[in-house]
């Protein structure tokens, strides 16, 4: 599951309400928008996006709002030279009206640090705003420690994302960096909740499946380690019991043992890798595991006593 997978899914979500379109458009511009002042009262805006899916979504949002935009591409100079997409919007009166209504610009054409609260007043609008924020500046990492980040142009915009998520029961942190700010989540629950609110149900299912597989794998590893440890302990105990029986035989003490102890010694010699339960089942009559354990422990005690009393 990658950031691009999430953006592809979010870009396919159909528009249902006009308020949702406005909230999503507002979040897109607050996450990835930039204002250009050209003088003489002329201005232009562009969206700088990381994926074709987000660019198509932004183009459709603008077109359905009656705003003409132009899509351009360029390659980053740093890192992996990835292709980025820009949607350029000329400063027409219609664009001003739409972007003003979306809380992107004020009446003087100045960019707003964050949209007014009316943009995210309804639950559906808050979900759309989170969706636009991820499309415009979201990233998801699940390789080591999980991390979801929604980048914005200002700390105020990141604070709004925090407020929006909080109203839907999700806790996000906020961080301000030299070039941008971001709202972020580091727990699986918070990340899945944000994605679910934004509408990325496929991504949530993929993360849940990943968590189940990881938990199952961890449990299997723990069981395997426990089985290995048990085998090591059983093998070590069997070896010590064999050494004790060999010592008793070398000292001619086996024949003087009581019948239950002699039977236990002979069974251990014949079945060197058997567990206590398996040895106990071979006695006549069958004994309990605890009884076999006591008999073999008694053999070890007798062998130690013989060795300690042997002349030096």
C-alpha positions as CSV (number, residue, x, y, z in Angstrom):
1,X,0.0,0.0,0.0
2,X,1.5,3.3,-1.2
3,X,0.5,7.0,-1.2
4,X,-0.2,6.7,-4.9
5,X,-2.5,3.8,-4.3
6,X,-4.5,5.9,-1.9
7,X,-4.7,8.8,-4.2
8,X,-5.8,6.6,-7.1
9,X,-8.7,5.3,-4.9
10,X,-9.7,8.8,-3.6
11,X,-9.7,10.2,-7.1
12,X,-12.3,7.6,-8.2
13,X,-14.8,8.6,-5.5
14,X,-17.9,10.2,-7.1
15,X,-19.1,13.7,-6.2
16,X,-22.4,13.7,-4.3
17,X,-22.9,17.2,-2.9
18,X,-21.9,20.7,-3.9
19,X,-20.6,21.3,-0.4
20,X,-18.3,18.3,-0.7
21,X,-16.9,19.6,-3.9
22,X,-16.2,23.0,-2.4
23,X,-14.6,21.4,0.7
24,X,-12.4,19.1,-1.4
25,X,-11.3,22.0,-3.7
26,X,-10.6,24.1,-0.7
27,X,-8.3,21.4,0.9
28,X,-6.5,20.9,-2.5
29,X,-5.6,24.5,-2.7
30,X,-4.6,24.8,1.0
31,X,-2.4,21.8,0.6
32,X,-0.8,22.4,-2.8
33,X,-1.9,25.8,-4.1
34,X,0.3,28.8,-4.8
35,X,-0.7,32.4,-5.7
36,X,1.0,34.4,-8.4
37,X,0.6,38.2,-8.5
38,X,1.2,39.7,-11.9
39,X,0.7,43.4,-11.2
40,X,-2.1,45.7,-12.3
41,X,-4.5,43.7,-10.2
42,X,-3.9,40.5,-12.2
43,X,-3.3,37.2,-10.5
44,X,-3.1,33.5,-11.1
45,X,-3.2,30.3,-9.0
46,X,-1.7,26.9,-9.6
47,X,-1.9,23.5,-7.9
48,X,1.4,21.6,-7.7
49,X,0.5,17.9,-7.3
50,X,2.5,14.7,-7.0
51,X,0.3,12.4,-9.0
52,X,-1.7,12.2,-12.2
53,X,-4.7,10.9,-10.2
54,X,-4.7,14.1,-8.1
55,X,-4.2,16.3,-11.1
56,X,-7.2,14.6,-12.9
57,X,-9.3,15.1,-9.8
58,X,-8.4,18.7,-9.5
59,X,-9.0,19.4,-13.1
60,X,-12.5,17.8,-12.8
61,X,-13.3,19.8,-9.7
62,X,-12.3,23.0,-11.4
63,X,-14.2,22.2,-14.6
64,X,-17.4,21.3,-12.8
65,X,-17.1,24.6,-10.8
66,X,-16.9,26.4,-14.1
67,X,-13.2,27.2,-13.9
68,X,-10.9,26.6,-16.9
69,X,-7.4,25.3,-16.0
70,X,-4.3,24.2,-17.9
71,X,-2.4,21.0,-16.9
72,X,1.4,21.2,-17.2
73,X,4.1,18.7,-16.1
74,X,7.7,19.0,-15.0
75,X,10.4,16.8,-13.4
76,X,11.8,17.4,-10.0
77,X,15.5,18.1,-9.9
78,X,16.1,16.4,-6.6
79,X,15.6,12.8,-5.4
80,X,14.1,10.5,-8.1
81,X,13.3,13.2,-10.7
82,X,9.7,12.2,-10.4
83,X,7.1,13.9,-12.7
84,X,4.9,16.5,-11.0
85,X,1.7,18.1,-12.3
86,X,0.6,21.7,-12.2
87,X,-2.9,23.0,-12.8
88,X,-2.8,26.7,-13.7
89,X,-5.9,28.9,-13.1
90,X,-6.1,32.3,-14.5
91,X,-7.6,35.0,-12.3
92,X,-10.9,35.6,-13.9
93,X,-14.0,36.9,-12.1
94,X,-15.6,33.4,-12.2
95,X,-12.5,31.9,-10.6
96,X,-12.4,34.5,-8.0
97,X,-16.0,33.8,-7.1
98,X,-15.5,30.1,-6.9
99,X,-12.2,30.2,-5.0
100,X,-13.6,32.8,-2.6
101,X,-16.6,30.6,-1.9
102,X,-14.2,27.8,-1.2
103,X,-12.3,29.8,1.3
104,X,-9.1,29.9,-0.7
105,X,-9.0,33.7,-1.4
106,X,-10.5,36.7,0.3
107,X,-12.2,39.5,-1.5
108,X,-8.9,41.2,-2.1
109,X,-7.5,38.2,-3.9
110,X,-5.2,37.5,-1.0
111,X,-4.8,33.8,0.0
112,X,-6.4,32.7,3.2
113,X,-4.2,30.7,5.7
114,X,-7.2,28.5,6.3
115,X,-10.8,28.4,5.1
116,X,-13.7,29.6,7.2
117,X,-15.4,27.1,9.4
118,X,-18.4,27.0,7.2
119,X,-16.4,25.0,4.7
120,X,-16.2,22.1,7.1
121,X,-19.4,22.6,9.1
122,X,-21.0,19.3,8.1
123,X,-19.6,15.8,8.6
124,X,-19.7,15.1,4.8
125,X,-17.7,18.3,4.2
126,X,-15.1,17.3,6.8
127,X,-14.6,14.0,5.1
128,X,-14.3,15.7,1.7
129,X,-11.8,18.1,3.2
130,X,-9.6,15.3,4.5
131,X,-9.8,13.7,1.0
132,X,-8.7,16.9,-0.7
133,X,-5.9,17.3,1.8
134,X,-4.5,13.8,1.0
135,X,-4.9,14.3,-2.7
136,X,-3.0,17.6,-2.5
137,X,-0.3,16.8,0.0
138,X,-0.8,13.4,1.7
139,X,1.7,10.7,2.2
140,X,1.5,7.2,3.7
141,X,4.3,5.0,4.9
142,X,3.7,1.5,6.3
143,X,7.1,-0.2,5.8
144,X,8.5,0.1,9.3
145,X,6.7,2.4,11.7
146,X,3.4,3.6,10.2
147,X,3.1,7.3,9.3
148,X,0.5,9.3,7.6
149,X,1.1,13.0,6.8
150,X,-1.1,15.7,5.4
151,X,1.1,18.6,4.3
152,X,-0.3,22.2,4.1
153,X,1.1,25.6,3.4
154,X,0.7,27.0,6.9
155,X,0.4,25.9,10.5
156,X,-3.1,27.3,10.6
157,X,-4.2,25.0,7.8
158,X,-2.6,22.1,9.5
159,X,-4.4,23.1,12.7
160,X,-7.7,23.1,10.8
161,X,-7.0,19.5,9.7
162,X,-6.4,18.6,13.3
163,X,-9.7,20.2,14.3
164,X,-11.5,18.5,11.5
165,X,-10.2,15.0,12.4
166,X,-10.9,15.7,16.1
167,X,-14.5,16.4,15.4
168,X,-14.7,13.0,13.8
169,X,-13.0,11.3,16.8
170,X,-9.5,11.0,15.4
171,X,-6.4,12.5,17.0
172,X,-3.8,14.1,14.8
173,X,-0.5,15.8,15.6
174,X,0.7,19.0,14.0
175,X,4.3,19.9,13.1
176,X,5.7,23.1,11.5
177,X,8.8,22.9,9.3
178,X,10.7,25.6,7.5
179,X,8.9,25.2,4.2
180,X,5.5,23.8,5.2
181,X,3.4,22.4,8.1
182,X,1.6,19.1,8.4
183,X,-1.0,17.2,10.4
184,X,0.1,13.6,11.0
185,X,-0.8,10.3,12.5
186,X,1.5,7.5,13.7
187,X,-0.8,4.8,15.1
188,X,-2.6,2.2,12.9
189,X,-6.0,3.2,14.4
190,X,-5.6,6.9,13.6
191,X,-4.2,6.2,10.1
192,X,-7.0,3.8,9.2
193,X,-9.6,6.2,10.7
194,X,-8.3,9.1,8.6
195,X,-8.3,7.0,5.4
196,X,-11.8,5.7,6.1
197,X,-13.1,9.2,6.7
198,X,-11.6,10.3,3.4
199,X,-13.3,7.4,1.6
200,X,-10.2,5.1,1.0
201,X,-12.0,1.9,2.1
202,X,-9.8,-0.3,-0.1
203,X,-6.7,1.1,1.5
204,X,-8.2,0.5,5.0
205,X,-9.0,-3.1,4.1
206,X,-5.4,-3.6,2.8
207,X,-3.9,-2.2,6.0
208,X,-6.2,-4.4,8.1
209,X,-5.2,-7.4,6.1
210,X,-1.6,-6.5,6.5
211,X,-2.1,-6.2,10.2
212,X,-3.8,-9.6,10.4
213,X,-1.0,-11.2,8.4
214,X,1.7,-9.6,10.6
215,X,-0.1,-10.7,13.7
216,X,-0.5,-14.3,12.4
217,X,3.1,-14.4,11.3
218,X,4.2,-13.1,14.7
219,X,2.1,-15.7,16.5
220,X,3.5,-18.4,14.3
221,X,7.1,-17.3,15.0
222,X,6.4,-17.2,18.7
223,X,5.0,-20.7,18.6
224,X,7.9,-21.9,16.5
225,X,10.4,-20.4,18.9
226,X,8.5,-21.9,21.8
227,X,8.5,-25.3,20.1
228,X,12.2,-25.0,19.4
229,X,13.0,-24.0,23.0
230,X,11.0,-27.0,24.2
231,X,12.9,-29.3,21.9
232,X,16.2,-27.9,23.1
233,X,15.2,-28.4,26.7
234,X,13.9,-31.9,26.1
235,X,17.1,-32.9,24.2
236,X,19.3,-31.5,26.9
237,X,17.3,-33.3,29.6
238,X,17.4,-36.6,27.7
239,X,21.2,-36.3,27.3
240,X,21.7,-35.7,31.0
241,X,19.4,-38.7,31.8
242,X,21.4,-40.9,29.4
243,X,24.7,-39.8,31.0
244,X,23.3,-40.7,34.4
245,X,22.1,-44.1,33.2
246,X,25.5,-44.8,31.6
247,X,27.3,-43.8,34.8
248,X,25.1,-46.2,36.8
249,X,25.8,-49.0,34.3
250,X,29.5,-48.4,34.4
251,X,29.5,-48.6,38.2
252,X,27.4,-51.8,38.1
253,X,24.6,-50.1,39.9
254,X,21.8,-50.7,37.4
255,X,21.1,-54.3,38.6
256,X,20.6,-53.1,42.1
257,X,17.9,-50.6,41.3
258,X,14.3,-51.1,42.1
259,X,12.2,-52.4,39.3
260,X,10.5,-49.0,38.4
261,X,13.9,-47.2,38.2
262,X,15.5,-50.0,36.2
263,X,12.6,-50.0,33.8
264,X,13.0,-46.2,33.4
265,X,16.7,-46.5,32.8
266,X,16.3,-49.3,30.2
267,X,13.6,-47.3,28.4
268,X,15.8,-44.2,28.2
269,X,18.7,-46.3,26.8
270,X,16.4,-47.8,24.1
271,X,14.5,-44.6,23.2
272,X,17.0,-41.8,23.5
273,X,14.9,-39.1,21.9
274,X,11.5,-39.9,23.4
275,X,9.7,-37.3,25.5
276,X,8.7,-38.0,29.1
277,X,5.1,-38.6,28.0
278,X,6.2,-41.1,25.4
279,X,8.5,-43.0,27.8
280,X,5.7,-43.1,30.4
281,X,3.4,-44.7,27.9
282,X,5.9,-47.5,27.3
283,X,6.1,-48.7,30.9
284,X,4.2,-51.7,32.1
285,X,1.7,-50.8,33.3
286,X,1.7,-47.3,31.8
287,X,2.9,-44.5,34.2
288,X,2.1,-40.8,34.3
289,X,4.4,-38.2,32.9
290,X,5.1,-36.9,36.4
291,X,6.0,-40.4,37.6
292,X,8.5,-40.9,34.8
293,X,10.0,-37.5,35.5
294,X,10.5,-38.5,39.2
295,X,12.1,-41.8,38.3
296,X,14.6,-40.2,35.8
297,X,15.4,-37.4,38.3
298,X,16.1,-40.1,40.9
299,X,18.5,-41.8,38.5
300,X,20.3,-38.6,38.0
301,X,20.6,-38.1,41.8
302,X,22.0,-41.6,42.2
303,X,24.5,-41.1,39.4
304,X,25.7,-37.8,41.0
305,X,26.0,-39.4,44.4
306,X,28.1,-42.2,42.9
307,X,30.4,-39.8,41.2
308,X,30.8,-37.6,44.3
309,X,31.6,-40.7,46.5
310,X,34.0,-42.2,44.0
311,X,37.6,-42.3,45.3
312,X,40.0,-39.8,43.7
